Amino acid sequence: MGNILGPEEFARLSKSNVLQNSDSDFIMRVAENMKAQPEEWRGLAYLNSDNPDHWDRLLYLIINLSPAGWDVKFSKLVSFVKILSRNWRREIPDLLLELDDEGIDVELFFQLERTVTFKLTTLLSDANELHKVIVDPNVDVSPFIARLGHAFLPGAVYQLEEYGLPRMISRKIHRSGAMNFNDPSLDLPTAIKAFQSIGLETISKIPSLSRFDVYVLKFFYEGITQDPIKS
């Protein structure tokens, strides 16, 4: 690896723990491929595009260098990532309709979502760091990696699911104007404080919330009241 990256860069990456993947074979394959075929990687910046149709080639390139453990055909996985990019704008039933031709049901949807938010994100993060050293130091696809890591949901929305608040309820609250989850400064602690400040009684009056939504919100509020997050 030192021969490909150069001794100084290799030492820097090793000491800083920038590379996240424990699969050293994958890292070596990516480094060798970038060194031998840099032209294949010059489109990496297209992953930052808002047009998912620009992502195909680079996603296939990454997946092919780590072919095991995806559980679905590569074409199905790439199609899933592209449609998942509408995760915040569209309801899950609508996304499933778009994925119907791929044979992806709701169970597989969430399985693949977990796969891409962890495994694919890790692979892309390592490829991004290697690309800066081997191909082009001015290209950085961290914005795409961050979006993928949150399943293309606002960061706070993705993290609030761990606190028992489903994305569909967060979406209704956002659309009502009670909270702006698209605000980049709205991290998890800030979102929790906003919910605490607004209060369950006010949130529950949002017209689009169903009785079941309010029932879920009651449990959510119990959790954030008993164990508030500290900044």
C-alpha positions in Angstrom: 0.0 0.0 0.0 2.9 2.3 0.8 4.1 1.9 -2.8 0.7 3.1 -4.1 0.0 6.0 -1.7 3.5 7.0 -1.0 5.1 6.5 2.5 4.0 9.8 4.0 0.3 9.5 2.9 0.2 5.8 4.0 1.6 6.7 7.4 -0.9 9.6 7.7 -3.9 7.4 6.8 -2.8 4.6 9.1 -2.3 6.9 12.1 -5.4 9.0 11.7 -7.8 6.0 11.3 -9.4 7.8 8.4 -10.1 4.5 6.6 -13.2 2.9 8.2 -13.3 -0.5 6.6 -11.7 -3.5 8.3 -11.5 -5.3 5.0 -7.9 -4.6 4.0 -8.4 -6.6 0.8 -11.1 -4.1 -0.4 -8.9 -1.1 0.4 -6.0 -2.7 -1.5 -8.3 -3.5 -4.5 -9.6 0.1 -4.6 -6.1 1.6 -4.3 -4.7 -0.6 -7.0 -7.6 0.1 -9.3 -7.3 3.8 -8.9 -3.6 3.7 -9.5 -4.0 1.5 -12.6 -7.1 3.1 -14.1 -7.5 6.7 -12.7 -9.7 7.7 -15.6 -12.3 5.3 -14.4 -12.6 7.3 -11.2 -12.6 10.8 -12.5 -16.3 10.9 -12.4 -16.5 10.3 -8.7 -17.7 13.9 -8.1 -20.9 13.0 -10.0 -22.1 11.3 -6.7 -22.6 14.8 -5.4 -25.1 15.5 -8.2 -28.8 15.9 -7.3 -29.6 13.7 -10.3 -29.5 10.0 -9.3 -29.1 9.0 -12.9 -25.5 10.3 -12.6 -24.6 7.8 -9.9 -24.9 4.5 -11.6 -21.4 3.9 -12.9 -19.6 4.9 -9.7 -21.9 2.9 -7.5 -21.3 -0.2 -9.8 -17.6 0.4 -9.6 -17.6 0.4 -5.8 -19.9 -2.5 -5.4 -17.9 -4.6 -7.9 -14.8 -4.1 -5.8 -16.6 -5.6 -2.8 -18.9 -8.1 -4.4 -19.9 -10.3 -1.4 -22.6 -9.8 1.1 -25.2 -7.7 -0.7 -27.9 -10.3 -0.8 -29.4 -8.9 -4.0 -28.3 -8.4 -7.6 -26.1 -5.3 -8.1 -28.6 -3.8 -10.5 -31.3 -4.0 -7.9 -29.1 -2.5 -5.3 -28.2 0.5 -7.5 -31.9 1.0 -8.4 -32.7 0.9 -4.7 -30.1 3.6 -3.9 -31.4 5.9 -6.6 -35.0 5.6 -5.5 -34.1 5.9 -1.9 -32.8 9.4 -2.7 -36.5 10.4 -2.6 -36.9 9.0 0.9 -37.8 12.3 2.5 -40.0 13.7 -0.2 -42.0 10.5 -0.8 -44.0 8.2 1.4 -42.7 4.6 1.7 -45.7 3.1 -0.1 -44.9 5.4 -3.1 -41.2 4.3 -3.0 -42.3 0.6 -2.9 -44.5 1.2 -6.0 -41.4 2.5 -7.8 -39.4 -0.6 -6.6 -42.1 -3.1 -7.6 -40.4 -4.1 -10.8 -37.3 -4.9 -8.7 -39.2 -7.2 -6.5 -38.5 -5.2 -3.4 -41.1 -5.4 -0.7 -41.3 -3.5 2.6 -39.2 -6.0 4.5 -36.4 -6.0 1.9 -36.7 -2.2 1.7 -35.6 -1.8 5.3 -33.0 -4.5 5.0 -31.4 -2.8 2.0 -31.7 0.6 3.7 -29.6 -0.8 6.6 -27.1 -2.3 4.2 -26.5 0.9 2.2 -26.5 3.2 5.3 -23.7 1.2 6.9 -21.8 -1.1 4.4 -22.0 1.0 1.3 -21.4 4.2 3.2 -18.3 2.8 4.7 -17.0 1.6 1.3 -17.6 5.0 -0.3 -16.0 6.8 2.6 -12.8 4.8 2.2 -12.8 5.1 -1.6 -13.3 8.9 -1.1 -10.2 9.2 1.1 -8.1 7.0 -1.3 -9.3 9.1 -4.3 -8.0 12.3 -2.7 -4.6 10.8 -2.4 -4.3 8.8 -5.7 -6.6 10.5 -8.2 -7.7 14.1 -7.3 -7.3 15.9 -4.0 -9.9 18.4 -5.0 -12.8 15.9 -5.2 -14.7 15.2 -2.1 -18.0 13.2 -2.1 -18.5 13.5 1.7 -21.8 15.4 1.1 -23.2 12.3 -0.8 -21.8 9.9 1.8 -23.5 11.9 4.6 -26.8 11.8 2.8 -26.6 8.1 2.1 -25.6 7.5 5.7 -28.9 9.0 6.8 -30.9 7.1 4.1 -31.4 10.5 2.4 -33.4 11.7 5.3 -32.5 14.9 7.3 -30.0 13.8 9.9 -32.3 14.6 12.9 -35.2 12.7 11.3 -33.0 9.6 10.8 -31.6 9.8 14.4 -35.0 10.4 15.9 -36.2 7.0 14.7 -33.9 5.6 17.3 -35.9 7.5 19.9 -39.1 6.0 18.6 -40.3 8.7 16.2 -41.0 7.3 12.8 -40.1 9.3 9.7 -43.7 9.5 8.5 -44.6 11.5 11.7 -41.5 13.7 11.4 -42.6 14.4 7.8 -46.1 15.5 8.9 -44.7 17.7 11.5 -42.3 19.3 9.0 -45.0 19.8 6.4 -47.2 21.5 9.0 -44.4 24.1 9.6 -44.1 23.3 13.3 -40.5 22.4 12.8 -38.1 22.7 9.8 -36.1 19.5 9.6 -34.4 20.7 6.4 -32.6 23.3 8.6 -28.9 22.1 8.5 -28.4 23.4 12.0 -31.1 21.2 13.4 -29.1 18.4 14.9 -30.5 15.7 17.2 -30.0 17.6 20.5 -31.5 20.7 19.0 -34.5 18.8 17.6 -35.1 17.1 21.0 -35.1 20.5 22.7 -37.5 21.9 20.1 -39.9 19.1 20.8 -39.6 19.7 24.5 -40.2 23.4 24.0 -43.3 23.0 21.7 -44.8 20.3 23.9 -47.0 17.3 23.2 -50.3 19.2 23.5 -49.3 21.7 20.7 -47.8 19.0 18.4 -50.8 16.8 18.8 -53.0 19.5 17.3 -51.4 19.2 13.9 -54.4 18.3 11.6 -52.5 15.7 9.6 -51.6 13.6 12.6 -53.8 10.5 13.1 -54.9 9.2 16.5 -52.3 6.5 16.2 -49.6 9.1 15.4 -50.5 11.0 18.6 -50.4 7.7 20.5 -46.8 7.1 19.2 -45.9 10.7 20.0 -47.0 10.2 23.6 -44.5 7.4 24.0 -41.8 9.5 22.2 -42.4 12.4 24.6 -42.2 10.1 27.6 -38.8 9.1 26.4 -37.4 12.5 25.8 -38.8 13.9 29.0 -37.3 11.2 31.2 -33.9 11.2 29.4 -33.3 14.5 27.7 -30.3 14.9 25.5 -27.6 17.3 26.6 -25.6 19.3 24.1 
